[in-house]
Amino acid sequence: MRKILVLLMAATLVGACAMDTDRPAAGKAGGDALMADREMQGKPEPLAPRAGSSLALIEVLAMPHRSEANRARDRYRHPVETLAFFDVQPHQTVIEVTPGGGWYTEVLAPYLRSNGLLIAQVFDPATATTPASTQYYTRSNTAFREKLAATPGVYDRVRVIESPVKQPVLGAPASVDRVLTFRNVHNWTGAGTDAAMFKAFFDVLKPGGVFGVVEHRAAQGTDPAESAKTGYITESHVIKLAVDAGFELAERSEINANSRDTRDYKNGVWTLPPGLRVPEGEDKARYEAIGESDRMTFKFVKPAR
């Protein structure tokens, strides 16, 4: 195993030479020692979860259940740095909020599998407010559960919970260590449920627990209701939601920043990778060169009182 880790770290250090120079350095909680882990070159030797022991994040990124397409996005999503910034530990109980296709689930599930617990929160289709959203939640939940069932050696211990759309409850009060959300706040703001969601996060966290947020960042001063339609939200809006729910802002990071993102696209944030909904007649290469969106990364804490 030591030989495998040495090879992985060597490959990572080579990849570090090709880092995105437009992105500012990570915050102190990201850990300077983890900066070299952000890009992996080539196809690493497959690894599998080991019974009774926890995998390091660098090992998780090398596991064969991750597709090449998802591996390619590590350079934009920085999972090692981001999860280190949120101080996610392998023994913790962690809620991943509305995981979508499960990009981060692929990382969190094996990392927490031996000694912790991953809870994936999705919405109950029966509580949706429109036929279209009922269909969407039904389809999305089914696809997510099928993903988990297809690789039991990785996902067999993931717990899936369905919560009401407008009055979400994520579990017993003060029962989890971390609540994490990746690129979701604009959806809740657009639906008018963002305050209820943030309150649910506060309620389910233990005192001293961390609420981690990664979200597409709108230009400051932009109206949240309007920017939500494009997939972007202002930092001040996210901070206000969190503070109003009872959280304290512990730290912010530029781990997931991208200064090339101008946020002025006809099809909103979905014009950029990975969606690439490029307007007809425009050059897709322009948006591929920009890369994924500029994102804020916040660590909020529930006061220990």
N, C-alpha and C positions, 0 to 999 in steps of 0.2 A: 504493500500500500504506500510506503514511503516513496518508493520509486515512481509510482503513479502521480503522487502529489508533486514531486519535484518536476516531472515532465509537464504537468499542468501549469505550474507556476512559471516555468521557463517559457511556455507558449504564451502565457498571459503577459509576461514582461516584453516579449517581442511585439505583441499587439498594442502595448501601451505606447509604442513609438508612433502609432497612427491615430492618437487620440484627437478628438474634436477640439481644436485650439480656440474656437469661438466660445466654448463653454467655460464659465468661471470655475474656480476651484471649489471643491465641496466644503461644506461647513465642518466645524471641528468634530462633530459627532459622527460624520461620515468615516473618519479615520484615514489619515494619510497613507497608512500601510495598505489600505484596500484600493487605492487609486489605480494600481496596476491590474486589478481584477476585472476592469470594465469591458475588455474586449478579448475574445478567445480566437485564436487563429487555427484553421484546420479543423479536423474532426477528432476530438479527444477520445481516448479509450473509454468504452462504455463502462458505467458503474451501476451498481444496484444497491438499494437500501440494505443495510446490515441490521439484523435483528438485535435489539437491545442496545444499539448505539446510535448516535446522531451523526448525520452527514454534515460536513461543512458546506457552506453555500457554494464555494468553488467546485466542490464535487457534484452538487446538485445541477449546476449549469452544464456539466458534462454528461449527464445521464441520458440514455438512449430514448426515453419517452418524449423528449423535446424535439420538435420538428426543426428542420434546417431553417425554415421561415422564421420560427420563433427565436432560434439562436441568433439570427441576423439582427434581430431587434434589440439584443442586449446592449449594443453600442448607443442606443437611444434611451433605453429605459433604465439602465444602470442598476440592475436588481441587487447586486452585492452591496453597493454603496447606499442605495435607498433603504434597504432593510436594516443595514447597520445604523443608519441615521435614526431610524425608528426604534433602535435597540431591540429588535426581535430576536429572542433567544429560543433554542430548540425545545426547552421544557415548558414554554408558555402556552396558554390558550388564546388563540388568535381568531378574530372574526374578519373574514374578507367580505366586504360589502359589494353586492351585485357584481360577481366576478366575470360576467359576460362569457366570452369564449374560454376563459380560464388560463390566460397567459401567466398571471402571477400564481394561480393555483398550481401550475406545473412546478413552480419553485417552492412555494410554501408547503405543499402537501408532503413531499419527501423530507423536507427539512424538519418538520414538526412530527413526523410519523412515529418515531420511536418513543419520544419522551414528552411530547406536547399534544396539542389538539388543534386542528384547523376546522373552523365552522364557516361554511359558505352560506351567506344570506342571499336569498332570492325573494322575489315578490310572489304572493299568492294570486294566481290569475283570477280567482273568484272575487277578489276585491278590486279588480281593475275598473276604471270608470268608463271605458269605451270598448266596443267590440274589437277594435283594432289592437288596443293594448292587451286585451284578454288573449288574443291570438298570439301576440308577440311574446308575452310572458310564458304562455304554454309552450310555444316552439322553443324559446330560449332555455327554459328549465329542462325540457326533455333532452335537448342536445347536450346540455351540461351534464346531466345525470348519465347519459350514454357515454360521454367522455370518461367519467369516473369509472363506470362499470367495465370499460374496455381494458383498463390497466389496473387490476385490483392490487397488484404488488406495490403500486405507488399510492393509489387513492382509496384503498379499502377502509381507512380510518377517518376519512373526511366526513363530517356531519353536515348535511344540508338542511337548512331551516327556511320555511316560507313565512314571510311576515306580511301583514296587511299593507297596502300601498299608502293609505292616508294616515293610519295610526300605527306605525311600525313598532314592534316589540322584538328585540333581538335576543332575549333570554332573561334569566333571573337577574335582578339588580345586583350590581357589583360582583359579577361572576367571571369576567374575562380580563386578561392582561393587556391586550392590544386590539384596537379596531382600526382597520386599514381600508382606505378607499382610493382607487386609482382611476382618475378621469371620469368621475361620475357626477360631480356637484352640479354641473350645468343641466343635467337631466332633471334633477330634483328642483332646481330653481325654475326651470321651464314649466314644471308640473305644479309648482306652488307647494311642494312638500319638503323643501330643504330644511326649514326650521324644525319640523317634526322629526326628520331623520337625525339631525344633529342632537336633538334632545334624547332620542333613543340611544345614540352612541354614548352619550354622557351617562345615562342610567345604567347601561350594561357593564360599563368599565368599573374595575376596582379603583378605590382611591389610590392615586399615584400612577394609574394606568395611562397609557399613551394612545392618543388618537392621531394617526398618520394620514396626511392628505397629499396626494399628487393630483394636480388639475391644470388644464389648459389655461394659460394666463392671458387675460384681456388687458388692453391698455388701461391704465388707471384713469378713472373718471367716466368710463363707459357704463351705461345703464345695464344692470345685471339682467333684467328681463329681456332686453334686446340682444345683449351679447350671448345669452344662453342659447339663442336660436342658431348662433354660429359655432357653438361648442366651447366658447371661451367665457371665463368669469374673472372678475377683478380680485386681486388679493384682499382688498379691503372688505369685499362682500364675504369672502370665506372667513376672514378673521372675525367679522361681526357676528356671523352665524355661530361660530364656535364660542366666542365670549358670551353671547346671549344665552347659550346653552349651559354655561357654567365653566367652560374650559379656560385655561391660561395658555398663552402662546409661549412655549419653552424655547423654540429655536426654529429658524428658517434656513434653507439651504438652496444653493444654485446647482445642485447635482443634475437636475433635469432641465436646465435652461438651454435655450437655443436662440442666439441673437439674430439668426437669419430669418426667423419666422416674423413676417410682417402683419399677419392676422387680418388681411384685407382681401380674402379670396371669395369668389362668387359662391362657391359651395362650402364656405366655412372651413373649419379645421379638417373636415373630411376630404378636402382637396389634397392635403398633404399625405405622405405615407403614414400608415399602411393602406389607407382607403384609396387614395389617388383617384378621387372623383373629379377628374380634370375636365373643365368646361370644353365643349367641342371647339376644335380649332386651335386650342392652346397647346404648348409644348410640355409634355409630361416630364421631360428631362429637367425642366426648370424647377418643378416641385420635388422631384427626387433629389436634386442638389440641395434644396433647403433642408430636407430631412424631416423628422417628426417634429411636433409642435414644441413651442416654448412652454415650459411647465413650472409652476410654483411647487415647492415641496415644504410643507409645514409639519412641525411636531407640536401638538397640543397635549397638555397634561390635565387630568382630572385632579384637582387639589386633594391632598391627603388630609382630610379634616374629620 
